[in-house]
Amino acid sequence: MDTLRSDDFEVNGLRQRVVDLESRVERLSERISELEKSDRTGLVPRTIADAPPRADSLSAPSSLPNLASDAPVAAASLWIALAGRTFLVLAGAFLLRALTDSGSLPPTPGVWIGLAYASMWIVMADRRPGPSGLAHGLTSLMIAMPLTVEAASRFHVLGPIASALVLALLAFAAIGIAWRRRLVLLALAALLGAVATALAVAAALDAFLAPTLVVIALGIAAAWIAHDRQWPVVAWPAAGAADLAVLFLTVRAAVIPPRDEPLAAIGAHALFALGFLAVFLWRTRRPPREVGAFEIAQTMAVLALAIGDTTVLAQAHGLSQQLIGVPALVLGVALYAQAFARELPARGAGRQFTYVGMTAFVLTMAGLMLIVGPGMRAAVTAAVAVIFCLAASRWSEPLLALQGSIAGVVSAGAGGLFAFASVMWLSHPAAWSSPQPVLILVLASVIAALLIPRALRHEQPSAMAIVARLALAATFIVGVGSLVVLGVGPTLAGTPPNAGILATAKTVILVTASFGAALASRVPRFGELRWLAYGLLGAGALKILLEDLPASSPSTLFVALAAYGAALIVVPKIVRKA
């Protein structure tokens, strides 16, 4: 039996050896066939190192490439080759420059051939992805931007408009390729280089309108690209350059005689405002996302520059302010429609709704104040304050309450209430004056807005509703307190007033106002006024330190300190019971 088993084992061993021999012969036949094929076709035969590794050789350390050393060498070789290619391209550009300087090539053909040469490398940047495309794009910008400046300033081949068009085509071509190939460095270089080139051309030709339009267009494009490719680094510098460009254009157009056309400058401001606002509103919807710090900051700058600068231009050259006010009012109403008809139902009262609503409010208020005359601004804004507070109470929208309070404060400023209060509280008038009738109208509107029930979306009022009512209450106390000072001042302090008696009288009025705010805070709808009561106490301490102590006599100072001390004891107790 053992002999049979041994024989079987030997037979199986022989069979395995035969199978191994057959496989080796098959591999040798394949190898010979490859060699014969390489002899016929002239191809390099595959080496043993190129053959698939055997399973038992994978564990050998010598069979693995040294990736730690090969990768840096390959990267260095790539960048060295790109640098060499860049120098060759620049050499071709300097050859064209040498031919132009020597007179072998006239300036006009030389400039256009140079621009065509730079454009060719922009096209090559689109065809070569990765570092090669970046190198070609940067090289093209290095040739095209200085050449555009020299074409305008030295060779006088391009005028202001032609220079702006050439610069815009080159810059937007590079930006488009950077966007398509996701080359953020190329986009940033194109934006910054184009801005610097535009300013250089404007300074050389003393014409800022066309280059400013290019800078505005670049800023708008950067805002869009920053959202689409998530490149915030390209948005801030381009937008800042656009802001400074329109500001400098305003300065040049506002002087007499103007160095740039005023109406054209107003048109540039319109493009500036509409372009940025359109991009911001579009980018927050596709796909939907909340506005960020860049959108908020740039919107504030755009509104301030577009409205403020154009108003200055209109006043400097006798243009009608309705030329600015009517479009602003129309745009504000349109944004209100978008905020309440689309944003609020779709996304709720979030940051996007607040952004669109506040932008609409600024445009609407600016449009109204530019359309109506100076004598009617206080009355119109007072009516707006009441209307907005009514709407906030009707629809329980805190944003409208905040806007109504801002309109009330604007109305007080336009009616001269704050100027009147500063005279009553911050100075010692030599003679007492009567208040303007418009102050009564302003105070009436503030009281009406304050008495309207606050806007509630939830059980607790929002921060916007609290701030709105505090602003209205503070405006009311400032106005009424100033009228009280005017009413009792001549009787108590005389004419001209005694400084110590007047200071004590104002301290007592301020303390009384803090008592009133604390008592009003016990009413549920005026609960937020407790913060105003503490604020009035703080203002009283500052007033005693700066006015009462230097100006009052011991007798009047006794009255002021006693009244203020009583307020410090009683007001917190009243507030705690609220």
VOVEXGU-175089 format. One record per residue (C-alpha): x, y, z. Coordinates in steps of 0.02 Angstrom, whole numbers, padded with zeros to 5 digits, always signed. Layout:
XYZ
...
***
This chain:
+00000+00000+00000
+00140+00119+00044
+00223+00077-00121
+00068+00127-00219
+00057+00292-00129
+00239+00329-00166
+00213+00289-00349
+00063+00405-00357
+00163+00546-00280
+00303+00525-00407
+00177+00523-00550
+00097+00685-00489
+00269+00766-00473
+00312+00719-00651
+00147+00789-00713
+00180+00957-00625
+00353+00966-00701
+00282+00933-00873
+00155+01073-00850
+00292+01195-00794
+00399+01145-00943
+00255+01175-01063
+00222+01348-00992
+00406+01394-01008
+00410+01335-01186
+00255+01439-01222
+00335+01594-01148
+00493+01564-01249
+00387+01548-01408
+00302+01713-01371
+00470+01795-01341
+00540+01731-01505
+00386+01794-01596
+00409+01967-01521
+00592+01970-01572
+00549+01920-01749
+00414+02053-01757
+00533+02187-01695
+00659+02138-01827
+00529+02159-01964
+00455+02325-01903
+00610+02406-01829
+00527+02429-01659
+00623+02420-01497
+00583+02252-01414
+00505+02249-01244
+00634+02220-01110
+00621+02108-00965
+00599+02259-00852
+00444+02307-00953
+00363+02137-00929
+00231+02119-00794
+00316+02081-00629
+00298+01911-00553
+00205+01891-00392
+00358+01835-00298
+00457+01988-00355
+00336+02118-00285
+00412+02105-00114
+00586+02145-00177
+00635+02325-00133
+00744+02341-00289
+00593+02317-00403
+00505+02478-00343
+00553+02650-00416
+00619+02783-00299
+00467+02896-00301
+00534+03009-00164
+00678+03063-00273
+00598+03052-00446
+00448+03166-00414
+00546+03324-00365
+00667+03297-00509
+00523+03281-00631
+00438+03437-00564
+00599+03537-00570
+00631+03478-00748
+00455+03532-00799
+00471+03707-00728
+00646+03729-00799
+00580+03682-00970
+00434+03803-00952
+00554+03941-00900
+00660+03907-01054
+00506+03912-01165
+00454+04077-01084
+00623+04155-01119
+00612+04101-01300
+00439+04180-01317
+00501+04341-01236
+00650+04338-01354
+00530+04340-01501
+00439+04490-01427
+00602+04586-01404
+00650+04544-01582
+00492+04630-01643
+00531+04776-01528
+00707+04789-01598
+00642+04789-01776
+00519+04928-01732
+00648+05034-01642
+00772+05018-01785
+00643+05075-01913
+00643+04910-02007
+00463+04890-01955
+00346+05043-01948
+00267+05077-01776
+00088+05039-01825
+00121+04868-01903
+00247+04832-01766
+00118+04864-01630
-00016+04758-01712
+00105+04617-01750
+00161+04621-01568
-00018+04613-01507
-00055+04471-01626
+00101+04382-01563
+00041+04401-01382
-00133+04342-01430
-00060+04186-01509
+00011+04135-01342
-00155+04166-01257
-00230+04041-01378
-00089+03921-01339
-00129+03939-01154
-00302+03871-01189
-00232+03721-01282
-00103+03674-01151
-00183+03628-00985
-00094+03637-00819
+00071+03725-00787
+00108+03742-00972
-00052+03839-01002
-00017+03948-00851
+00158+03987-00915
+00092+04031-01089
-00044+04142-01016
+00074+04236-00901
+00198+04259-01043
+00062+04330-01154
+00013+04455-01019
+00195+04505-00996
+00202+04550-01181
+00029+04624-01209
+00008+04739-01058
+00168+04843-01076
+00144+04846-01265
-00030+04921-01243
+00041+05060-01135
+00180+05098-01258
+00060+05092-01406
-00041+05231-01324
+00095+05336-01243
+00252+05316-01349
+00201+05261-01523
+00030+05351-01520
-00047+05209-01619
-00194+05184-01500
-00308+05319-01429
-00406+05309-01265
-00552+05209-01336
-00445+05095-01444
-00327+05061-01298
-00475+05019-01187
-00547+04900-01316
-00382+04812-01346
-00351+04797-01160
-00526+04730-01129
-00509+04598-01266
-00340+04539-01203
-00390+04538-01020
-00557+04452-01044
-00478+04322-01159
-00352+04279-01023
-00486+04281-00888
-00598+04168-00992
-00458+04042-01016
-00416+04051-00831
-00597+04017-00788
-00609+03873-00910
-00444+03792-00860
-00464+03835-00675
-00303+03936-00669
-00329+04054-00524
-00154+04130-00538
-00185+04174-00720
-00352+04255-00675
-00273+04357-00536
-00128+04410-00646
-00244+04460-00787
-00354+04564-00672
-00214+04653-00582
-00113+04678-00740
-00262+04747-00835
-00304+04868-00694
-00125+04931-00686
-00120+04947-00876
-00285+05042-00881
-00225+05166-00751
-00060+05189-00843
-00149+05221-01008
-00270+05343-00923
-00126+05440-00845
-00027+05442-01008
-00173+05504-01114
-00257+05609-00978
-00423+05523-01017
-00500+05418-00878
-00675+05377-00941
-00636+05231-01058
-00505+05151-00943
-00624+05169-00796
-00758+05074-00893
-00632+04934-00920
-00589+04929-00735
-00776+04924-00691
-00805+04781-00812
-00656+04687-00739
-00723+04709-00563
-00894+04644-00613
-00815+04495-00702
-00707+04458-00550
-00862+04458-00438
-00944+04329-00550
-00789+04220-00566
-00758+04224-00379
-00929+04147-00352
-00924+04022-00495
-00751+03954-00457
-00744+03993-00270
-00598+04113-00293
-00624+04253-00166
-00445+04309-00190
-00487+04383-00360
-00644+04476-00304
-00580+04595-00171
-00437+04682-00265
-00536+04698-00426
-00687+04772-00337
-00577+04891-00238
-00495+04950-00398
-00666+04983-00475
-00718+05083-00322
-00563+05192-00329
-00580+05214-00518
-00758+05282-00510
-00711+05393-00363
-00565+05469-00458
-00675+05489-00613
-00798+05587-00506
-00662+05705-00448
-00607+05738-00627
-00785+05763-00689
-00839+05875-00544
-00707+06011-00568
-00742+06167-00669
-00707+06150-00812
-00729+05960-00807
-00584+05852-00863
-00705+05712-00907
-00884+05727-00970
-01005+05736-00821
-01150+05645-00906
-01033+05508-00964
-00966+05493-00787
-01145+05475-00722
-01173+05338-00850
-01016+05250-00790
-01083+05256-00612
-01247+05181-00672
-01153+05038-00756
-01050+05017-00599
-01203+05002-00485
-01313+04898-00599
-01173+04778-00645
-01120+04735-00468
-01298+04725-00400
-01352+04612-00544
-01206+04494-00513
-01239+04489-00325
-01424+04456-00346
-01394+04323-00478
-01254+04232-00388
-01358+04209-00230
-01492+04118-00331
-01391+04001-00445
-01365+03895-00344
-01452+03974-00194
-01328+04033-00064
-01321+04165+00070
-01233+04329+00043
-01061+04346+00118
-00946+04482+00181
-00889+04528+00005
-01066+04555-00061
-01117+04660+00089
-00960+04767+00091
-00958+04797-00096
-01144+04835-00101
-01120+04969+00031
-00976+05042-00068
-01074+05034-00231
-01227+05121-00160
-01124+05255-00073
-01020+05292-00228
-01159+05280-00356
-01281+05390-00261
-01157+05508-00178
-01044+05536-00327
-01183+05564-00451
-01267+05687-00332
-01105+05784-00319
-01089+05786-00509
-01268+05846-00529
-01244+05986-00404
-01077+06039-00477
-01145+06059-00653
-01324+06112-00619
-01402+05949-00675
-01572+05894-00611
-01559+05773-00465
-01712+05684-00530
-01597+05613-00662
-01526+05508-00520
-01675+05498-00402
-01801+05423-00522
-01694+05273-00576
-01644+05243-00394
-01827+05244-00339
-01880+05128-00480
-01739+05006-00441
-01781+05012-00255
-01964+04971-00287
-01913+04827-00401
-01799+04755-00267
-01939+04769-00139
-02048+04667-00256
-01913+04535-00271
-01883+04531-00083
-02065+04505-00033
-02130+04413-00187
-01985+04292-00214
-01854+04291-00076
-01969+04287+00076
-02086+04147+00013
-01942+04043-00056
-01809+04059+00079
-01887+04146+00228
-01828+04299+00322
-01644+04253+00315
-01487+04345+00269
-01529+04349+00084
-01700+04428+00116
-01621+04556+00232
-01487+04597+00103
-01612+04626-00038
-01733+04719+00075
-01601+04838+00146
-01531+04872-00028
-01708+04913-00086
-01732+05028+00064
-01573+05126+00032
-01615+05150-00151
-01795+05199-00112
-01749+05325+00021
-01611+05399-00085
-01728+05413-00234
-01863+05500-00131
-01742+05625-00055
-01669+05667-00225
-01838+05688-00308
-01920+05801-00179
-01851+05971-00132
-01752+06006+00028
-01904+06084+00112
-02009+05927+00089
-01882+05794+00136
-01924+05794+00321
-02111+05777+00288
-02089+05640+00157
-01970+05536+00262
-02084+05559+00414
-02229+05488+00314
-02119+05344+00256
-02075+05306+00437
-02257+05292+00487
-02303+05189+00333
-02161+05065+00361
-02202+05043+00545
-02385+05013+00502
-02334+04884+00371
-02217+04800+00496
-02358+04785+00623
-02480+04725+00491
-02368+04588+00419
-02262+04553+00574
-02102+04591+00481
-01959+04657+00591
-01859+04715+00441
-01993+04842+00398
-01995+04901+00579
-01808+04930+00571
-01826+05024+00408
-01967+05129+00480
-01858+05178+00627
-01715+05224+00510
-01836+05330+00409
-01890+05416+00571
-01710+05455+00616
-01677+05518+00439
-01833+05627+00453
-01768+05699+00617
-01603+05739+00536
-01682+05816+00382
-01798+05921+00491
-01655+05991+00593
-01701+05904+00756
-01525+05842+00792
-01448+06011+00752
-01575+06093+00868
-01538+05964+01005
-01351+05989+00991
-01375+06176+01022
-01487+06143+01172
-01380+06008+01253
-01201+06038+01199
-01186+06228+01209
-01239+06381+01309
-01337+06488+01187
-01321+06675+01207
-01503+06695+01155
-01650+06575+01151
-01725+06535+00982
-01894+06466+00931
-01903+06291+00856
-01948+06267+00674
-02127+06206+00642
-02060+06055+00550
-01990+05990+00715
-02166+05967+00780
-02210+05867+00624
-02056+05758+00644
-02091+05724+00827
-02272+05684+00788
-02220+05555+00660
-02094+05479+00780
-02224+05466+00917
-02349+05389+00796
-02221+05261+00738
-02174+05221+00917
-02354+05193+00971
-02387+05069+00830
-02380+04891+00900
-02212+04811+00870
-02186+04679+00738
-02188+04502+00807
-02142+04350+00705
-02115+04239+00856
-02156+04252+01040
-02000+04354+01075
-01959+04510+00973
-01811+04499+00856
-01653+04602+00877
-01705+04709+00728
-01871+04753+00809
-01785+04798+00973
-01657+04909+00887
-01795+04992+00786
-01899+05040+00936
-01747+05096+01036
-01697+05211+00894
-01871+05286+00886
-01880+05307+01074
-01708+05389+01082
-01757+05509+00944
-01918+05551+01035
-01829+05584+01201
-01696+05691+01116
-01828+05796+01031
-01946+05815+01179
-01802+05845+01300
-01735+05983+01188
-01906+06066+01184
-01916+06055+01374
-01744+06136+01391
-01803+06275+01275
-01963+06294+01376
-01889+06304+01552
-01718+06374+01510
-01765+06559+01494
-01866+06553+01656
-01739+06461+01763
-01570+06515+01689
-01615+06684+01615
-01554+06766+01456
-01410+06746+01426
-01423+06587+01531
-01325+06554+01689
-01210+06407+01648
-01227+06319+01816
-01415+06335+01828
-01438+06279+01648
-01324+06128+01675
-01423+06075+01829
-01588+06098+01737
-01530+05986+01596
-01470+05854+01720
-01640+05852+01803
-01725+05836+01632
-01610+05691+01587
-01646+05604+01752
-01832+05628+01725
-01816+05550+01553
-01732+05397+01630
-01876+05381+01753
-01999+05392+01609
-01910+05259+01506
-01902+05143+01657
-02088+05164+01692
-02132+05137+01509
-02032+04976+01506
-02159+04902+01628
-02285+04901+01486
-02257+04739+01388
-02255+04822+01217
-02118+04942+01275
-02012+04817+01370
-01853+04857+01273
-01852+05036+01341
-01766+04972+01498
-01605+04975+01398
-01637+05155+01354
-01661+05196+01539
-01488+05128+01578
-01417+05221+01429
-01488+05384+01493
-01409+05353+01663
-01242+05327+01578
-01264+05488+01479
-01307+05577+01642
-01144+05521+01722
-01044+05583+01573
-01138+05749+01574
-01105+05780+01759
-00921+05745+01733
-00900+05857+01580
-01024+05998+01612
-01095+06007+01788
-00933+05992+01886
-00840+06128+01788
-00988+06249+01771
-01101+06228+01923
-01093+06311+02093
-01102+06205+02251
-01288+06240+02272
-01336+06192+02095
-01216+06046+02097
-01305+05982+02254
-01469+05976+02159
-01392+05888+02009
-01301+05757+02113
-01452+05725+02223
-01566+05699+02073
-01442+05586+01986
-01410+05484+02144
-01596+05457+02168
-01609+05398+01989
-01469+05272+02015
-01566+05198+02160
-01743+05203+02093
-01725+05167+01907
-01650+04991+01927
-01789+04946+02049
-01921+05001+01924
-01837+04904+01785
-01826+04745+01890
-02013+04751+01921
-02048+04765+01734
***
